[in-house]
Amino acid sequence: MKVLIFNGSPRSKGATSTVLHRIEKELKERDVEVDFYDLGNIEMSHCTGCCSCYRTGACCLSDDAEILSQKISEADGIVLGSPTYASNVSGLMKDFIDRGHFVIEQLLYGKPCITVATGENYGNRSARKVLDNLVLYSGGKISDHILLKIPFNGISGMEKAITRKTFRASERLIWEIKGKKKHLVQCFCHRIIFCLGIRPFVRKKGDAYAGVVRKWRERGIV
């Protein structure tokens, strides 16, 4: 069982990272193999919008983002975490979303996921929604989502809440990787999104999206 955790904060020891490392600890205590990635420490260029990946199935930019996309396709579960910047995810996380082949290529198809958003004000709900929508639109299943109102770079007084939420989220992720829970509503919503939105759009593009269709076949979507 392999789970990948992605910290979208530029601070490797900030509040978001603390929560994600707690999840890492919970999973490892249950004998889950975990790889933890700080997006601030990887080589990742901005997406240029060239759309060549849709035709070929691979990004024209050869860096860590492309490597991590392949690792995600091979993993059993995914954890995505971001601080809240201007009522949205961080720039690092947005770059990762843009570069990761997520939505059109259905990178998270069938994979249980945890989303984590931290922030000092109500804008953290918007950041969590971005991550939740990413999972749903990419074919993944939201096992749990953690939303924490945490003062900038500090978790004093939050330890019990963090422990409770990360324990629950880790348990749910493992449970779902083992196939012991079905998200019927999420699956239904995804089928509508895919069948009425994504698939007709891609088919209309023809050979320009040949790489996307090939990825779908590899993942057993079509």
N, C-alpha and C positions, 0 to 999 in steps of 0.2 A: 504494500500500500504506500503510494507516494503522493505527498502533498507539497505544493509550492506556495510560499508566502511572499507577497510583494509589498514592500513599504514605500508608499508614494511620497513620503516626507523627505525633504532635503537634509533633515537632521536624523542621524542614525541612532540618537539616544533621546529623542523627543517623546512626547506623549503617545503619538501614534505607534512609534516603534515599540514602546513599552507594552502596549496592549497586544501588538502582534507577536512579540516575544513570549508573552504569557500563553498565547494560543500555541505557539511552537512548543513550549514546555509541556503543556497539557497533552499535545499529540504525541510527543516523544515518550512521555510516561506510559502511553498506551501502545508502544512499539511501532509507531508510524514513522516512516522515513520522511524527513522534512528538509527542504532546501529553502533558505531564507535569503531574499534579495533586497538590498537597499537600492532603489532606483537612482538615488543620487550618486552612487558609486559605480555605475555601469557606463559604458560608452553607448550613447544613444543620440543620434541626430534627429532633427525635426523632420516630420513627414513633408515631402515636397509637393504632394498632390499629383504626382505624375500618373498614377493609376496603373503602372506597369505590373504591379503585383496581381491585379485582377486578371491580367492576360497570361502571366507566366506562373503564378502561384508562389512567387518569391519576391521580396523587396529588392530594389536595385541598390539599396544602401546596405552594405555588409558590415554589421556591427553587432553589439550584444543584444539589441532588441530583437533581431532576427533569430538569434540563437535561443533566446528565451521563449519566443513564440513556438519554436519546435518543441522545447521542453514542456510547455503547457499542453500541447497536443498529446503528449505521452503520459501526462500525470493523471492521477485518479481524482484529485481534488485541488481546489484553488482558494487562496485567501487573498483578498485585495483590500488594502487599507490606505486611507488618505486623510491628511488634515484638511481643514476648510479654509480656503482662500477666496475672499470675495463671493461667498455663498456658492462655492463650486469646489471641485477637486483641485489639487495642486497642479502646477504646470508640468511637473514631472509625470504625474499620473496621466494627465491629458496627452502628453507626448507618447506615453506607453500605449494608451488606448488607440491613438492614431496610427502607431506603428505595428500594433500587435496582430493584425489580421483577424480581429475579433468578430465583428458583426456580420459582414458580408460573407466571410468564409466560415462562419459558425464554429469558431475555434473552441468554444466551451460546450459544445453539443453533448448533452447527457452528463456533464460533470457537476457534482455538488460543489457549491461555493459558499464562502463566508465573506460578507462585506463589512468593513469597519470605517466609520467616519468619526473624527474627533473635531471639536471646535468650542469656542467660548460662547457662541450665540446661536440663535435659531437657524442661521445659515447652514449649520451642519446637517440639517435635514435635507437640504438641497444637494449637498455633496453625497450623502448616502443614496439619494434617489438616482443620481448619475451612475453610481456603482451598481445599484440594483438593476437599473434599466440595461446597463451594459451586459450583465449576466443573463438577464431574460432575453434580450434581443440576440445574444450570441448563442442561444440554445442551452445555456446552463440552468442549474436549479439552485435557488437561494435556500441553502440549508438554514442559515440564520444571518441576521444582520445586527451589528453592534453600533449603537449611537451613544456617544458620551460627550457631555458638556464638561470640558476640562480646561482649566486656566492655561494660558500659554506656557507650554513646556513644563508643566507641573502636574503631579498626580496626588499631591498631599490630600489625604482624606478620602481618596477614591479607591483605595486598595481593595476593600471588600466588594464594591460594585464591580470592579474590573475582574476580580477572581471569580465572582458568581457568573458574570456574563461570558467570560472566556471558557469556563468549565462547561457551561451549557452549550455554547457554540461548537466546541470541540467534540462533545458527545454526539451532537446532532450530525456533524460532518461525517464522523466515522460510521454512524448508524446508516447514513444514506449511501456512503461509498459501498457498504456491504449490501446495498439494495433492499434494505428493510423498511423503506418508506418511499411512497410515490407522491409526487406533487401534481395531482391531477389538474388543479386550477392553473398552475404555472405552465404545465405542458399544453393545456388547451389554449392559453393566451399565446404561447410561442407558436403553435401551429397556425393560428390566425395571422400573426405577424409574418411568419415565414411564407405561408401559402398565398396570402393575399398581397403581401408587400415585397418581400425580398426576392422570392423565386421568380415572379413575373418580371420584375425589374431586370434581374440577371439574364433571364432568357431573352429578353428584348435586346440586350446588348450583344448577343451572339458571340463571335470569336473573341471579342474584346474582353470577355469575362470567362474565357475557356479555363483559366487556372482556377477560378472559383468553383466551377462545376466539377473539376477534377478533385478538389479538396472535399467537396460534398460526397463524392463517390467513395473516397478513401475513408470517410467517417460514417458511411452507411446511412446518409441522410436521404439520398435519392438513388 
